[in-house]
Amino acid sequence: MDKTLSIAIGSDHAGFEYKELLRGFLESSALKDFGAYNADSADYPDFAHPVAAAVESGEFAFGILVCGSANGVAITANKHQGIRAAICWTEEIAELARKHNNANVLCIPARFISTELAKAITDKFLTTEFEGGRHANRVNKISC
């Protein structure tokens, strides 16, 4: 994995432990943590919006969001123009999200996968290139 990638990361309380684990896993990357900063109950939009905005603005190449199911953070992030947030629970889904959808925000369901799988998914997501071609035509049709 390219450890110089710029990555915005965030989670709610349910994803806090996994976010902290991934921060350590990605420690050599240009990484900014948008919270949560502890496991106290928190509202996922408070973290998903800033991560998505940081990717949307071009300040960061990728975003990583973690919550219990990943649904809340994905729904929130996808409200931002140019964000393609993908819920990934296998390495293959992460690979296809990058290759075919040019996903730029990885959403991890902490309550449904192991920490080792979360690291493997993150690595696959960050090291897979977008294929372009016919997939670019489709991706270009996403924004209204």
SVG drawing of the C-alpha trace seen along z (x, -y; Angstrom):
<svg xmlns="http://www.w3.org/2000/svg" viewBox="-30 -22 35 33">
<polyline fill="none" stroke="black" stroke-width="0.4" points="0.0,0.0 1.2,-3.5 1.7,-5.0 1.7,-8.5 -2.0,-8.5 -4.0,-11.3 -6.8,-9.7 -9.6,-11.3 -11.0,-8.8 -13.9,-8.9 -16.3,-6.8 -19.1,-6.9 -19.0,-5.1 -19.7,-1.7 -16.7,-2.1 -14.3,-3.8 -12.2,-0.7 -11.8,0.3 -11.0,-3.3 -8.3,-3.4 -6.9,-0.1 -7.0,-1.4 -5.2,-4.6 -2.4,-2.4 -2.4,-0.3 -2.2,-3.4 0.2,-5.4 2.6,-6.2 -0.2,-7.7 -1.1,-11.4 -4.0,-10.8 -6.5,-13.1 -8.8,-11.8 -12.2,-13.5 -13.4,-11.6 -15.0,-10.2 -12.3,-10.4 -13.8,-7.9 -16.4,-5.2 -19.1,-7.4 -22.4,-7.5 -22.1,-9.7 -24.1,-10.6 -22.6,-9.2 -23.4,-12.2 -21.2,-14.4 -18.2,-12.4 -19.4,-11.3 -20.1,-14.8 -16.6,-16.2 -14.9,-13.2 -17.0,-13.3 -16.5,-17.1 -12.7,-16.7 -12.7,-14.2 -15.2,-16.2 -13.0,-19.3 -9.9,-17.4 -8.1,-17.9 -7.9,-14.1 -7.8,-11.4 -9.8,-8.9 -12.1,-8.6 -12.7,-5.8 -15.8,-5.7 -16.6,-3.1 -19.9,-2.5 -21.8,0.6 -23.5,1.5 -21.8,-1.1 -25.2,-2.0 -25.5,-5.3 -22.1,-6.7 -22.5,-5.5 -25.9,-7.2 -24.6,-10.4 -21.4,-10.5 -23.2,-9.8 -25.2,-13.1 -22.0,-14.9 -21.4,-15.5 -18.5,-13.5 -18.6,-11.1 -18.9,-7.4 -19.1,-5.7 -19.2,-2.0 -20.0,0.4 -17.4,3.2 -17.5,6.4 -15.2,8.5 -12.0,7.8 -13.6,8.7 -16.4,6.1 -13.7,3.5 -11.8,4.3 -14.9,4.1 -16.0,0.8 -12.7,-0.7 -12.3,1.0 -15.9,0.5 -17.3,-2.4 -14.3,-4.5 -15.4,-4.6 -13.5,-7.2 -14.9,-6.5 -14.7,-3.1 -17.4,-2.3 -16.7,0.6 -19.4,2.4 -17.5,3.0 -20.2,5.2 -20.0,7.7 -16.4,8.3 -13.2,9.0 -10.4,6.5 -8.1,8.5 -10.7,8.5 -11.1,4.7 -7.4,4.2 -7.4,6.5 -10.4,4.7 -8.8,1.3 -5.6,2.5 -7.5,3.8 -9.5,0.6 -6.5,-1.7 -4.3,0.4 -6.9,1.0 -7.0,-1.3 -10.2,-2.4 -10.4,-0.6 -12.1,-3.5 -13.4,-2.6 -17.0,-1.5 -17.0,-1.9 -16.1,-5.6 -19.2,-6.1 -21.3,-4.7 -19.7,-6.6 -20.1,-9.8 -23.9,-9.2 -24.1,-9.1 -24.2,-12.8 -27.5,-14.7"/>
</svg>
